[in-house]
Amino acid sequence: MPIITPAISSQNVTKTLLHSLFPFAKTLTLTQQIHARITLHGFHGSVIFGSRLTDAYIQLGSLQFAQKAFDHIIHKNLRSWNTIISGCSNNKLFLDVLRLFSRMRREFVGADSFNLFGLEGDPYVAPALGKMYSQLGALEDARKVFEGFPGRNSVLWGIMMKGFLKYSKELEVFELFSRMKSSGFELDAFTLEGLVRACGNISAGIGGKMFHGLCIKKNFIDSNVYLQTFLVDMYLKCGLLDFGLKLFEEFSERDVVLWSTMISGLAKNGKGSEVVALFRQMLQQSLIPNSFTLASIILACSLGGSLKQGKSVHGYMIRKGVDFDVVNCTTFIDMYARCGSVAMAQKVFVEMPEKNVVSWSAMINAFGIHGLCSEALPFFDQMRSENQVPNSITFISLLSACSHSGKVAEGWKYFKAMTQDYGIVPTEEHYACMVDLLGRAGKIDEALSFINNMPIKAGASDWGALLDACRIHRRVEIAEKVAKKLLPLEANKASVYVLLSNIYADSGKWELVRNIRYKFGKKGLHKSVGFTTIEVGKKLHIF
């Protein structure tokens, strides 16, 4: 007689058949049908089937059904707890993560070694907790999870790097890398993504090239679209446009994110015409641009001053039914203002269904850059009457408007009100606006006194504004003193030498002009080629 009874054999066959159904759980309806069959056969309390059902629902984004499937498991193990905790963490349901973790400590035998601020257990729970703390900004708690877990894997290292990157702590990322090396831990694609991003964020091109070389050596690039995108982004942020473009062109499969990264990087580097050309190529590939792509195109139109191209993008977004939220509308306000059409900027503003302090500030700035201070100041009063509280950017726009129109008294009024009425501490940019305001009005000595009495150390923007004012009003003696302050701050920028040379030339001091140009050439600096754009007959001319 056979040892295995027919009943047991039949049950095993049923289980095998039910397991074979899970690859078909691609929709909620099919998953529920599989769930029903499992329940019909009485296996829904099984930890194996319960965990698989929980995971299937999570993959479909149905957390409510996942929770029910999990709750039906009679004897939960660490894997089943990890499945539901990770699912909630990935969906940023952090309160549910804490609730489940607390429940696990109460119900799961063997969970006593776990606590929220130091894990000594299994690798399943630690990454979920570390990720949750990182995304909540509780980096110290995330670090405690990391430090308290002896068996760190690549996922946990990568999560810590990602958490630090989110809050601009690039140095901590490199410290982790140093620790990984000293512990003999091998870099994988996930951790290299974090290191490449960190290099881009601080414009560390040499380090970025090194990590790129490691990616090639380990053969990580071809199959990892995220790594491809981060590498291109890194080169563009470091100003290495040729490297970024070459790498971009090497990739055979380019999704909308990679295209958008390339377009955005070129836009931020002031390559307006190249951005428009690349955008046209993207549309020829039948790819649908996302909001990130369109924002970069609008920025490129602003840089090039092309009203026609700006209107074309605006029309494209209307035709495609793109949602015109506060961000999109504010971007168009800025674009139309920079392209010379204050009327269109105001039209966009008026038609906005919802306005915030950023959109109000953008409109004030639009009036300001066109010297329409008489429009900007009443607009600020209207903003306050509608219970919009101005912020730091609002006052930069106001001070800039006063500067472009020579309204010194009004500028002083708003500069003082910023602190006295709104408690906003002036930044270097606010001080630079005041220096520019005084300088443009010919009050050079007052501007110099203002800088010398600032509560913060004057930066390049402050001294640069004063040097430009000295050029306008031909105050050579002060210009020389200002240049001595500015050159150590911008020693490798050609603009300072060119401006000082022009000041000497305007005053007929040709010997000093030759001395400046000699120093300029000795440092190997080059004057950037200037250009002007003008739109005539719906065509943009560059000269």
Order of alpha helices (4+ residues) and beta strands (2+ residues): alpha-alpha-alpha-alpha-alpha-alpha-alpha-alpha-alpha-alpha-alpha-alpha-alpha-alpha-alpha-alpha-alpha-alpha-alpha-alpha-alpha-alpha-alpha-alpha-alpha-alpha-alpha-alpha-alpha-alpha-beta-beta
